[in-house]
Amino acid sequence: MCGRFVVASAGSDLVGVLRVDVEGDDLPAPSFNVAPTATAAIVLDSAKTEPPTRRLEAARWGLIPSWAKDTKVGARAFNARAEELEDKPMFRSALEKRRAVVPVSGYYEWKNVDGTKIPHYIHPADGEPLFLAGLYEWWRDKTKGDDDPERWLLSFTILTRDSIGHLGSIHDRMPLFLDPDHADAWLDPTTDNVRDVLDAAIDAAPALADTLDDHEVSKDVGNVRNNSPELIEPVEA
């Protein structure tokens, strides 16, 4: 799974190789402890223009489908199993039309050691951003008027798959990592072979996982109120 992540940079520093056309005005500040229901930046290709416009937008973590009565469902939909997307009504439509990339600096995972959960920080060894496959949705708040700028809420979920390699010793699930080429294909809203794109990304993820480093970090990360660069520092033996 992926229940916490880090975004140590902001704006175009996150997504240079993805060639974003438009950056939103309300992008969140860097954070070292992003948790579900918090706001993070995602990349999406808007099909409202021809060709599609690639945007970096602020979104709430936890997918809220358009048919939801309220936002509560999003708190439980921060991850989506890549192998089950087509079987889940909550994710099926987004898989076809609304795919996103979530750029992060790294993420946290908890390893169970003799009944004790030990947090680890997992990140690219070269310090470059890590791209995670996601889905997004727009939800209309019917309690707000047509002239209220907050009537539409953008939300997202992060896809996961079985862990492999050294990451498998930490947790049995890991995010679905994307290299820039697969990220481009994943974002393309005009593709008619989504399953092929998804399968290619799943097959390529192990090679990316092998390039990641991890180290144990302080249990302070378990408290969402803690948010500082010290959270990603290795704990002293």
WOKAZI-V992536 format. One record per backbone hydrogen bond with DSSP energy under -0.5 kcal/mol. NH is the residue of the N-H (numbers start at 1). CO is the residue of the C=O. E is the energy in kcal/mol with one decimal. If there is no record, write none. Layout:
nh=NH co=CO e=E
nh=NH co=CO e=E
This chain:
nh=3 co=108 e=-0.5
nh=4 co=108 e=-0.5
nh=5 co=34 e=-1.6
nh=6 co=106 e=-3.0
nh=7 co=31 e=-3.1
nh=13 co=10 e=-1.4
nh=14 co=11 e=-2.1
nh=18 co=15 e=-1.4
nh=19 co=15 e=-0.5
nh=19 co=16 e=-1.2
nh=21 co=54 e=-1.9
nh=22 co=54 e=-1.9
nh=24 co=56 e=-3.1
nh=27 co=24 e=-0.6
nh=31 co=7 e=-2.3
nh=34 co=5 e=-2.8
nh=36 co=3 e=-0.6
nh=37 co=61 e=-2.8
nh=38 co=35 e=-2.2
nh=40 co=59 e=-2.7
nh=42 co=57 e=-2.8
nh=43 co=101 e=-2.9
nh=44 co=55 e=-2.2
nh=45 co=99 e=-0.5
nh=46 co=44 e=-0.7
nh=46 co=53 e=-3.3
nh=49 co=46 e=-0.8
nh=53 co=46 e=-1.9
nh=54 co=52 e=-0.5
nh=55 co=44 e=-3.3
nh=55 co=53 e=-0.5
nh=56 co=22 e=-2.5
nh=57 co=42 e=-2.7
nh=57 co=55 e=-0.6
nh=59 co=40 e=-2.8
nh=60 co=154 e=-3.0
nh=61 co=38 e=-2.8
nh=62 co=60 e=-0.7
nh=62 co=156 e=-3.3
nh=63 co=77 e=-2.2
nh=65 co=63 e=-0.6
nh=68 co=65 e=-1.8
nh=73 co=70 e=-0.5
nh=74 co=71 e=-1.4
nh=75 co=72 e=-1.4
nh=76 co=73 e=-1.4
nh=77 co=74 e=-0.9
nh=80 co=158 e=-1.9
nh=82 co=160 e=-2.9
nh=84 co=81 e=-1.9
nh=85 co=82 e=-0.7
nh=87 co=84 e=-1.4
nh=88 co=84 e=-0.6
nh=88 co=85 e=-1.1
nh=89 co=87 e=-0.6
nh=91 co=88 e=-1.4
nh=92 co=88 e=-2.1
nh=93 co=89 e=-0.6
nh=95 co=91 e=-2.4
nh=96 co=92 e=-1.4
nh=97 co=93 e=-1.8
nh=98 co=94 e=-2.6
nh=100 co=134 e=-2.8
nh=101 co=43 e=-2.1
nh=102 co=132 e=-3.0
nh=103 co=101 e=-0.7
nh=104 co=130 e=-2.8
nh=105 co=6 e=-3.4
nh=106 co=6 e=-1.2
nh=107 co=122 e=-2.5
nh=108 co=4 e=-2.0
nh=109 co=120 e=-2.2
nh=111 co=109 e=-0.5
nh=111 co=118 e=-3.0
nh=113 co=111 e=-0.8
nh=113 co=116 e=-3.5
nh=114 co=112 e=-0.6
nh=116 co=113 e=-1.8
nh=118 co=111 e=-3.2
nh=118 co=116 e=-0.6
nh=119 co=117 e=-0.5
nh=120 co=109 e=-3.0
nh=121 co=215 e=-2.9
nh=122 co=107 e=-3.2
nh=122 co=120 e=-0.6
nh=123 co=213 e=-2.5
nh=124 co=105 e=-0.6
nh=125 co=211 e=-1.2
nh=127 co=124 e=-1.1
nh=130 co=104 e=-3.5
nh=131 co=178 e=-0.6
nh=132 co=102 e=-2.0
nh=132 co=130 e=-0.5
nh=133 co=176 e=-2.8
nh=134 co=100 e=-2.8
nh=135 co=157 e=-1.6
nh=136 co=98 e=-2.3
nh=137 co=155 e=-2.0
nh=139 co=153 e=-2.6
nh=141 co=139 e=-0.6
nh=141 co=151 e=-3.5
nh=142 co=140 e=-1.0
nh=144 co=141 e=-1.7
nh=148 co=145 e=-1.8
nh=149 co=147 e=-0.6
nh=151 co=148 e=-1.8
nh=153 co=139 e=-2.5
nh=155 co=137 e=-2.4
nh=156 co=60 e=-2.1
nh=157 co=135 e=-2.0
nh=158 co=78 e=-2.2
nh=159 co=133 e=-2.8
nh=160 co=80 e=-2.2
nh=161 co=174 e=-2.7
nh=163 co=172 e=-2.0
nh=167 co=164 e=-1.0
nh=168 co=164 e=-0.7
nh=168 co=165 e=-1.2
nh=169 co=166 e=-0.9
nh=170 co=167 e=-1.3
nh=171 co=167 e=-2.0
nh=174 co=161 e=-2.5
nh=176 co=159 e=-2.4
nh=177 co=175 e=-1.0
nh=178 co=131 e=-2.5
nh=183 co=179 e=-2.7
nh=184 co=180 e=-2.2
nh=185 co=181 e=-1.9
nh=186 co=182 e=-2.7
nh=187 co=183 e=-2.1
nh=188 co=184 e=-1.3
nh=191 co=188 e=-1.0
nh=197 co=193 e=-2.0
nh=198 co=194 e=-2.9
nh=199 co=195 e=-2.7
nh=200 co=196 e=-2.3
nh=201 co=197 e=-2.0
nh=202 co=198 e=-2.4
nh=203 co=199 e=-2.4
nh=204 co=200 e=-1.7
nh=205 co=201 e=-1.4
nh=206 co=202 e=-0.5
nh=207 co=204 e=-0.7
nh=208 co=204 e=-1.2
nh=209 co=205 e=-2.6
nh=210 co=206 e=-1.8
nh=211 co=208 e=-1.4
nh=212 co=209 e=-1.5
nh=213 co=123 e=-3.1
nh=215 co=121 e=-1.4
nh=217 co=119 e=-2.4
nh=221 co=218 e=-1.5
nh=222 co=219 e=-1.9
nh=223 co=220 e=-1.7
nh=224 co=222 e=-0.7
nh=226 co=223 e=-2.1
nh=231 co=228 e=-1.9
nh=232 co=229 e=-1.4
nh=233 co=230 e=-1.2
nh=235 co=216 e=-1.8
